[in-house]
Amino acid sequence: MSTIDELREGLIELIGQRLDRRIDDVTLAKQAFDRFYALELDDADLDESAPIIAAVLDELMFADEADFALEEVELARLRAQLQSL
């Protein structure tokens, strides 16, 4: 991702795909994992929203594990949080 805004928008889309059942929890978690580490390694255009985005990614990274599975209402909350940035 070249900017934090692109990362945020991509993450909103990813959560939307999961809510629409176009992807499963495993795909969601893998994509979140990849994006989390891309964010950690990327030094481009980070702003004050980066820690919030990292926290959302942290929740999503483990969504494929039963103990950390997210209900649709929780996914919608995360998406709304990103949309408000």
For each residue, the residues with C-beta under 8 A, 3 or more apart:
1: 4 6 7 10 35 38 39 42
2: 6 44 45
3: 6 7 44 45
4: 1 7 8 45 46 47 49 50 53
5: 8 9 45
6: 1 2 3 9 10
7: 1 3 4 10 11 35 38 39 53
8: 4 5 11 12 49 53 82 85
9: 5 6 12 13
10: 1 6 7 13 14 35
11: 7 8 14 15 32 35 53 56 57 60 82
12: 8 9 15 16 79 82 83
13: 9 10 16 17
14: 10 11 17 18 23 28 31 32 60
15: 11 12 18 19 28 60 75 78 79 82
16: 12 13 19 20 79
17: 13 14 20 22 23 28
18: 14 15 21 22 23 24 25 27 28 75
19: 15 16 72 75 76 79
20: 16 17
21: 18
22: 17 18
23: 14 17 18 27 28 31
24: 18 27 28 64
25: 18 28 29 63 64 69 70
26: 29 30 64
27: 18 23 24 30 31
28: 14 15 17 18 23 24 25 31 32 60 63 64
29: 25 26 32 33 60 61 62 63 64 65
30: 26 27 33 34 64
31: 14 23 27 28 34 35 60
32: 11 14 28 29 35 36 57 60 61 63
33: 29 30 36 37 57 61
34: 30 31 37 38
35: 1 7 10 11 31 32 38 39 57
36: 32 33 39 40 54 57 58 61
37: 33 34 40 41
38: 1 7 34 35 41 42
39: 1 7 35 36 42 46 50 53 54 57
40: 36 37 54
41: 37 38
42: 1 38 39 46
43: 46
44: 2 3
45: 2 3 4 5
46: 4 39 42 43 50
47: 4 50
48: 51
49: 4 8 52 53 85
50: 4 39 46 47 53 54
51: 48 54 55
52: 49 55 56 81 82 85
53: 4 7 8 11 39 49 50 56 57 82 85
54: 36 39 40 50 51 57 58
55: 51 52 58 59
56: 11 52 53 59 60 78 81 82
57: 11 32 33 35 36 39 53 54 60 61
58: 36 54 55 61 62
59: 55 56 62 63 68 70 74 78
60: 11 14 15 28 29 31 32 56 57 63 70 78
61: 29 32 33 36 57 58
62: 29 58 59 65 67 68
63: 25 28 29 32 59 60 68 69 70
64: 24 25 26 28 29 30 69
65: 29 62 68 69
66: 69
67: 62
68: 59 62 63 65
69: 25 63 64 65 66
70: 25 59 60 63 74 75 78
71: 74 75
72: 19 75 76
73: 76 77
74: 59 70 71 77 78
75: 15 18 19 70 71 72 78 79
76: 19 72 73 79 80
77: 73 74 80 81
78: 15 56 59 60 70 74 75 81 82
79: 12 15 16 19 75 76 82 83
80: 76 77 83 84
81: 52 56 77 78 84 85
82: 8 11 12 15 52 53 56 78 79 85
83: 12 79 80
84: 80 81
85: 8 49 52 53 81 82
